[in-house]
Amino acid sequence: MRKIVGSVLVVVATVGLPACRSAAPAPSAAPVAQAGPGAGTPSAAVERFLEAARATEVTTMAQLFGTTGGPITEREPAEAVEKRMRALACYLTHDSARILENVPGVGAGRALQVELRQRELTRRTRFSVVPGPGGRWFVEQFDINALSDFCRPVPPR
């Protein structure tokens, strides 16, 4: 019995130790996570989409916005996509953002509750994120009405 317990402890220690390392992941793992349109996880899709919106990087936004069929850039003309992403960026301009909840959504999708702060305003909105080609995740939609006052001119002080 002691021999079995000892063997199990050695296996657990050997398997568990690599997970405890603080070393960076192997170089071959990094490009896979960032390759192509979409993101590797639902949270990453929302976070990267919000970062791109904050910086008004419409091309990056368009690569993260899509459906189970892939990014919007594969379905709509470039000019229309750019206009749509600029309009969405207005509503998503923020000083800070944090994901509050990540729960199952419709079908294989996920629903992420996000809190955005812009100056003195704090609003919550729900993002629908769906898996697309190659296991990549895309922001399919978000509740733009919850952010309607984010896209208004700042009153003079």
Disulfide bonds with the S-S distance in Angstrom:
Cys90-Cys151 1.65
